Amino acid sequence: MCIRDRVSTQSTWDKKERVYTFTVGMQITLVLRSPLMRTLRPLLLLDHNFSNGQAKSITTTLEQGKTYNILEVKEEFTFDRGYIGSGGEWEWDVKFLHAGRFLVQIVWTKMDFDPTDATRLEVVRAGRPEIFVVEPTLLINGKEILPNALSKQTLLPRCMGPVSRWSDVIAQSVKAGYNCFHLAPIQYPGFSGSLYSIKDQLCLNPQLFPGVADPAERFQILKRVITDLKQKYGVLFFIDMVLNHTSVDSEWVRANPSVCYTTENTPSLRSAYKLDRALVELNLRLLKNAEPDYKKGPLIENVDDVNQIVWIIREKILTSLRLEEYFLFNVEEVLSKLRVAFEGAGLSFFEEDSQLERVLKDHVPVSYTHLTLPTIYSV
């Protein structure tokens, strides 16, 4: 596979990482020459719709020799069959209208495969996924600057203070050589006060705007301050929105509880929650100087103090929690439930119970926790 560049002759290809780098507005043609075209048809898979900028953020790629449900594949990928060029080569044209990271993979199907009406996708051969990185067009005071020319610094809004004094902070950083600033979360924090536990992703932190009660006015002030700083110092700003940095007291979470992992919808987290809770209780005891095996309260002054805290966690907390039991089950109880389930479904996998019992006992450790088996259906 090769790339025919119709706009610029400068595109970077890191052969080790298989990453192609382009810029917004560039148009390319992907060209494929292969003897496989005599018996197979190439199909281009994209995790992105280049026409509308919607990324699908796929987590897997297709594997050679496997057959997939076409509807499931379409949820992950956009298909493109390309076309046969004048030279008999398979070609695909694209113009990059949006910046971002995109994955492209070519798979080979049978000649009669049509993605518009097929129900299954049989991957006869699979090409290695390629990564397309389309860099944005960045402007500082109307002058274009390449991404690799940015010198970035992360700033913590609380350390910067109210927006009225941001100019003084930025001035010092500009003198140090920075021209691009990443602002840590400036949204309204939750009950913990952490900048990484946001109560309202669409509301600005009132601590940065003392005396300004109107949420809409805060945005107007922020826009004016950022615009002035960009023009005065010739710098750029950006923030990132991370939805899992959301506080438990967020109205969004309360209205949509399923967006969070809980011990109810994800039982595998129960052991982790139990450990977290025990560590919180240890901290509270230390704060109150109520931990019998540590007499310094919240103070940790040397390595001996650290070792003592570690001893408490290892010998007292972990031992009492018996977390290993979350990963074991009672073999006798499971055997009994399996027999009942097998009989109810008319199944018989073993001529004698002793055979099943021997298999389980040889491969499964014994404990006294309980396991609820799902209903077994005959197929």
C-alpha positions as CSV (number, residue, x, y, z in Angstrom):
1,M,0.0,0.0,0.0
2,C,1.2,3.5,-0.8
3,I,-0.1,7.0,-0.5
4,R,-0.4,9.4,-3.4
5,D,-0.3,12.9,-2.0
6,R,-2.4,15.4,-4.1
7,V,-1.8,18.5,-2.0
8,S,1.6,18.3,-0.2
9,T,4.7,16.2,-0.9
10,Q,5.5,16.3,2.8
11,S,3.9,13.5,4.8
12,T,5.6,11.7,7.6
13,W,5.6,7.9,8.1
14,D,7.2,6.3,11.1
15,K,7.8,2.8,9.8
16,K,8.0,1.3,13.3
17,E,4.7,2.7,14.6
18,R,3.0,2.7,11.2
19,V,1.8,6.3,11.7
20,Y,1.0,8.6,8.9
21,T,0.9,12.4,9.7
22,F,-1.1,14.9,7.7
23,T,-2.6,18.3,8.1
24,V,-6.2,19.6,8.0
25,G,-7.2,20.3,4.4
26,M,-4.8,17.8,2.8
27,Q,-6.3,15.4,0.2
28,I,-4.7,12.0,-0.4
29,T,-5.3,8.9,-2.5
30,L,-4.6,5.5,-0.9
31,V,-3.3,3.1,-3.6
32,L,-3.2,-0.7,-3.3
33,R,-1.4,-3.1,-5.6
34,S,-1.6,-6.8,-4.8
35,P,-2.0,-10.1,-6.6
36,L,-4.8,-10.9,-4.1
37,M,-7.0,-8.7,-6.2
38,R,-7.3,-11.5,-8.7
39,T,-9.4,-13.6,-6.3
40,L,-10.3,-11.3,-3.4
41,R,-11.9,-7.9,-2.9
42,P,-10.3,-5.3,-0.6
43,L,-12.6,-3.5,1.9
44,L,-11.5,-0.4,3.8
45,L,-12.5,-0.1,7.5
46,L,-12.4,3.3,9.3
47,D,-13.1,4.2,12.9
48,H,-14.1,7.6,11.7
49,N,-16.5,9.2,9.2
50,F,-14.2,11.7,7.4
51,S,-17.2,13.5,5.8
52,N,-18.8,14.7,9.1
53,G,-15.9,14.4,11.6
54,Q,-17.6,11.8,13.8
55,A,-15.1,9.4,15.4
56,K,-16.2,6.0,16.5
57,S,-13.3,5.3,18.8
58,I,-13.0,1.6,18.1
59,T,-11.2,-0.7,20.6
60,T,-10.6,-3.7,18.3
61,T,-9.5,-4.5,14.8
62,L,-10.6,-7.4,12.6
63,E,-8.6,-10.6,12.5
64,Q,-7.8,-12.9,9.6
65,G,-9.7,-16.1,9.2
66,K,-12.7,-15.0,11.4
67,T,-16.3,-14.3,10.5
68,Y,-18.2,-11.4,12.1
69,N,-21.7,-10.2,12.4
70,I,-22.0,-7.4,9.9
71,L,-24.3,-5.3,12.2
72,E,-21.8,-5.5,15.0
73,V,-18.9,-4.5,12.7
74,K,-20.9,-1.5,11.4
75,E,-21.3,-0.3,15.0
76,E,-17.5,0.0,15.2
77,F,-16.4,0.8,11.6
78,T,-17.4,2.8,8.6
79,F,-16.9,0.8,5.3
80,D,-15.5,2.0,2.0
81,R,-15.1,-0.2,-1.0
82,G,-12.9,2.2,-2.9
83,Y,-12.6,2.0,-6.6
84,I,-10.4,0.6,-9.4
85,G,-8.3,3.4,-10.9
86,S,-7.2,3.8,-14.5
87,G,-4.1,1.8,-13.9
88,G,-6.0,-1.2,-12.5
89,E,-5.0,-0.4,-8.9
90,W,-7.4,-0.2,-6.0
91,E,-7.7,3.4,-4.8
92,W,-9.4,5.4,-2.1
93,D,-9.6,9.2,-1.9
94,V,-10.0,11.3,1.2
95,K,-9.8,14.9,2.2
96,F,-9.0,15.6,5.9
97,L,-11.5,18.2,7.1
98,H,-11.0,17.5,10.8
99,A,-8.0,17.1,13.1
100,G,-7.6,13.9,15.2
101,R,-6.2,10.4,15.3
102,F,-7.9,7.8,13.0
103,L,-7.5,4.1,12.4
104,V,-7.6,2.6,9.0
105,Q,-7.5,-1.1,8.2
106,I,-7.9,-3.0,4.9
107,V,-9.4,-6.5,5.0
108,W,-9.9,-8.9,2.1
109,T,-13.2,-10.5,1.4
110,K,-14.6,-12.9,-1.2
111,M,-15.4,-11.3,-4.6
112,D,-19.1,-11.6,-4.1
113,F,-19.2,-9.8,-0.8
114,D,-21.5,-6.8,-0.6
115,P,-21.5,-4.9,2.7
116,T,-24.9,-3.3,1.9
117,D,-26.9,-6.5,2.1
118,A,-24.6,-9.1,3.7
119,T,-25.3,-10.4,7.2
120,R,-21.8,-11.8,7.9
121,L,-18.3,-10.6,7.1
122,E,-15.8,-13.3,6.5
123,V,-12.2,-11.9,6.7
124,V,-10.1,-14.0,4.4
125,R,-7.0,-11.9,4.8
126,A,-6.4,-8.9,7.2
127,G,-4.0,-6.1,6.7
128,R,-2.2,-4.4,9.5
129,P,-4.0,-1.4,11.0
130,E,-2.6,2.0,10.1
131,I,-2.8,5.1,12.2
132,F,-3.6,8.5,10.5
133,V,-2.8,11.5,12.6
134,V,-4.3,14.7,11.2
135,E,-2.7,17.7,12.9
136,P,-4.8,20.8,13.5
137,T,-4.1,24.2,12.0
138,L,-3.0,26.5,14.8
139,L,-2.9,30.2,14.7
140,I,-1.3,32.7,17.1
141,N,-2.4,36.2,16.3
142,G,-3.2,35.2,12.8
143,K,0.1,33.5,12.1
144,E,0.1,29.7,11.6
145,I,2.3,27.6,13.9
146,L,3.1,23.9,13.7
147,P,2.1,21.7,16.7
148,N,5.7,20.7,17.3
149,A,6.6,24.4,17.8
150,L,4.4,24.6,20.9
151,S,6.0,24.8,24.3
152,K,3.2,23.7,26.7
153,Q,2.7,24.2,30.4
154,T,0.0,23.0,32.7
155,L,-1.5,25.6,35.0
156,L,-3.6,24.9,38.1
157,P,-6.4,27.5,38.3
158,R,-6.3,27.6,42.1
159,C,-2.6,28.4,42.1
160,M,-3.2,31.1,39.5
161,G,-6.0,32.7,41.6
162,P,-8.9,34.7,40.3
163,V,-9.0,35.4,36.5
164,S,-8.2,39.0,37.2
165,R,-4.6,38.2,38.1
166,W,-4.0,35.6,35.4
167,S,-2.1,38.1,33.2
168,D,0.6,38.3,35.8
169,V,1.0,34.6,35.9
170,I,1.0,34.2,32.2
171,A,3.6,37.0,31.8
172,Q,6.1,35.0,34.0
173,S,5.5,31.8,32.0
174,V,6.0,33.6,28.7
175,K,9.3,34.9,29.9
176,A,10.3,31.3,30.7
177,G,9.6,30.4,27.0
178,Y,6.1,28.9,27.1
179,N,3.6,29.8,24.4
180,C,0.8,27.3,25.0
181,F,-1.1,26.7,28.3
182,H,-3.2,23.7,29.4
183,L,-5.6,24.8,32.1
184,A,-6.5,22.1,34.7
185,P,-10.3,21.8,35.2
186,I,-12.0,25.2,35.6
187,Q,-15.5,23.8,36.0
188,Y,-17.6,23.7,39.1
189,P,-16.1,21.1,41.6
190,G,-18.1,18.7,43.6
191,F,-18.4,18.3,47.4
192,S,-14.8,17.1,47.8
193,G,-13.5,20.3,46.2
194,S,-11.2,18.3,43.9
195,L,-10.6,19.8,40.5
196,Y,-10.8,16.3,39.1
197,S,-14.2,15.6,40.6
198,I,-16.6,17.9,38.8
199,K,-20.2,18.6,39.9
200,D,-21.2,20.5,36.8
201,Q,-19.2,20.2,33.6
202,L,-21.0,23.1,32.0
203,C,-20.6,25.6,34.8
204,L,-17.4,27.5,35.7
205,N,-15.8,27.4,39.2
206,P,-17.1,30.4,41.1
207,Q,-13.9,30.6,43.1
208,L,-12.2,32.0,40.0
209,F,-14.8,34.8,39.7
210,P,-15.2,36.3,43.1
211,G,-18.3,38.5,43.4
212,V,-19.8,37.2,40.1
213,A,-23.0,35.3,40.8
214,D,-24.3,34.9,37.2
215,P,-22.9,31.7,35.6
216,A,-23.4,33.3,32.1
217,E,-21.4,36.4,33.1
218,R,-18.5,34.2,34.3
219,F,-18.2,32.7,30.7
220,Q,-18.2,36.2,29.3
221,I,-15.4,37.3,31.6
222,L,-13.4,34.2,30.9
223,K,-13.8,34.7,27.1
224,R,-12.6,38.3,27.4
225,V,-9.6,37.4,29.6
226,I,-8.5,34.6,27.4
227,T,-8.8,36.7,24.2
228,D,-6.8,39.6,25.8
229,L,-4.1,37.2,26.9
230,K,-3.8,35.5,23.5
231,Q,-3.4,38.9,21.8
232,K,-1.1,40.4,24.4
233,Y,1.3,37.6,24.8
234,G,0.8,35.6,21.5
235,V,-0.1,32.3,23.3
236,L,-2.7,29.5,23.0
237,F,-4.9,27.9,25.7
238,F,-6.7,24.6,25.9
239,I,-8.6,22.5,28.4
240,D,-9.7,18.9,28.4
241,M,-13.1,17.5,29.4
242,V,-12.9,14.1,31.0
243,L,-16.4,12.8,31.8
244,N,-15.2,10.2,34.3
245,H,-13.8,13.1,36.4
246,T,-17.4,13.7,37.7
247,S,-18.4,14.0,41.3
248,V,-21.0,11.7,42.9
249,D,-23.2,14.8,43.7
250,S,-23.4,15.7,40.1
251,E,-27.0,16.1,38.9
252,W,-26.0,14.3,35.7
253,V,-24.9,11.3,37.7
254,R,-28.1,11.4,39.9
255,A,-30.2,11.4,36.8
256,N,-28.2,8.7,35.0
257,P,-26.8,6.4,37.8
258,S,-25.9,3.7,35.2
259,V,-23.1,5.9,33.9
260,C,-21.1,4.9,37.0
261,Y,-19.5,1.7,38.2
262,T,-21.1,0.6,41.4
263,T,-21.0,-2.6,43.6
264,E,-24.5,-3.3,42.3
265,N,-24.0,-3.1,38.6
266,T,-20.4,-4.4,38.8
267,P,-20.1,-6.9,41.6
268,S,-16.5,-7.6,40.9
269,L,-15.8,-4.2,42.5
270,R,-17.0,-5.2,45.9
271,S,-13.6,-6.4,47.1
272,A,-12.0,-3.2,46.0
273,Y,-14.7,-1.1,47.7
274,K,-14.3,-3.1,50.9
275,L,-10.5,-2.4,50.9
276,D,-11.0,1.3,50.1
277,R,-13.5,1.6,52.9
278,A,-11.1,-0.1,55.4
279,L,-8.3,2.3,54.4
280,V,-10.6,5.3,54.8
281,E,-11.5,4.1,58.3
282,L,-7.8,3.7,59.1
283,N,-7.2,7.3,58.0
284,L,-10.0,8.5,60.3
285,R,-8.5,6.6,63.2
286,L,-5.1,8.1,62.6
287,L,-6.6,11.6,62.4
288,K,-8.2,11.0,65.8
289,N,-5.1,9.3,67.2
290,A,-7.4,6.3,67.9
291,E,-5.3,3.6,66.1
292,P,-4.0,1.3,69.0
293,D,-1.0,0.2,67.0
294,Y,0.2,3.7,66.0
295,K,0.7,6.4,68.6
296,K,1.6,9.4,66.5
297,G,-1.9,10.2,65.1
298,P,-1.7,11.7,61.6
299,L,2.1,12.3,61.8
300,I,4.5,10.2,59.7
301,E,8.0,11.4,60.3
302,N,10.4,8.6,59.3
303,V,10.8,5.3,57.6
304,D,9.9,3.4,60.8
305,D,6.6,5.2,60.9
306,V,6.0,4.2,57.3
307,N,6.8,0.6,58.0
308,Q,4.4,0.6,61.0
309,I,1.6,1.8,58.8
310,V,2.4,-0.8,56.2
311,W,2.4,-3.5,58.9
312,I,-1.1,-2.3,60.1
313,I,-2.4,-2.5,56.5
314,R,-0.8,-5.9,55.8
315,E,-1.3,-7.7,59.1
316,K,-4.5,-6.2,60.5
317,I,-6.6,-4.9,57.6
318,L,-5.8,-7.3,54.8
319,T,-5.9,-10.3,57.1
320,S,-9.3,-9.3,58.6
321,L,-10.9,-8.6,55.2
322,R,-10.1,-12.0,53.8
323,L,-10.2,-10.6,50.2
324,E,-9.0,-13.9,48.8
325,E,-12.4,-15.4,49.4
326,Y,-13.9,-13.2,46.7
327,F,-11.9,-15.3,44.2
328,L,-12.8,-18.7,45.6
329,F,-16.0,-20.7,46.0
330,N,-17.3,-23.7,47.9
331,V,-16.8,-26.8,45.7
332,E,-19.4,-28.9,47.5
333,E,-22.1,-26.2,47.2
334,V,-21.3,-25.7,43.5
335,L,-21.4,-29.4,42.8
336,S,-24.9,-29.6,44.3
337,K,-26.2,-26.7,42.3
338,L,-24.6,-28.1,39.1
339,R,-26.3,-31.4,39.6
340,V,-29.7,-29.7,40.0
341,A,-29.2,-27.4,37.0
342,F,-28.0,-30.3,34.8
343,E,-31.0,-32.5,35.7
344,G,-33.4,-29.6,35.2
345,A,-32.0,-29.0,31.7
346,G,-31.9,-32.6,30.8
347,L,-28.1,-32.5,30.5
348,S,-25.6,-35.1,31.5
349,F,-21.9,-34.3,31.0
350,F,-20.6,-37.0,33.3
351,E,-21.6,-40.6,33.8
352,E,-20.8,-40.4,37.5
353,D,-20.8,-37.5,39.9
354,S,-17.4,-38.5,41.1
355,Q,-16.0,-37.6,37.6
356,L,-17.2,-34.0,37.8
357,E,-16.2,-33.8,41.5
358,R,-12.7,-35.0,40.6
359,V,-12.3,-32.4,37.8
360,L,-13.4,-29.5,40.0
361,K,-11.3,-30.5,43.0
362,D,-8.3,-30.9,40.8
363,H,-8.6,-27.4,39.3
364,V,-10.6,-25.2,41.8
365,P,-9.4,-24.1,45.3
366,V,-11.9,-24.6,48.1
367,S,-13.3,-21.8,50.3
368,Y,-16.6,-21.1,52.1
369,T,-17.9,-18.1,50.1
370,H,-21.0,-18.6,48.1
371,L,-21.5,-18.7,44.3
372,T,-24.9,-18.2,42.7
373,L,-24.9,-20.1,39.4
374,P,-26.7,-18.7,36.4
375,T,-29.5,-20.8,34.8
376,I,-28.2,-23.4,32.5
377,Y,-30.0,-23.7,29.2
378,S,-29.8,-26.6,26.8
379,V,-29.0,-25.7,23.2
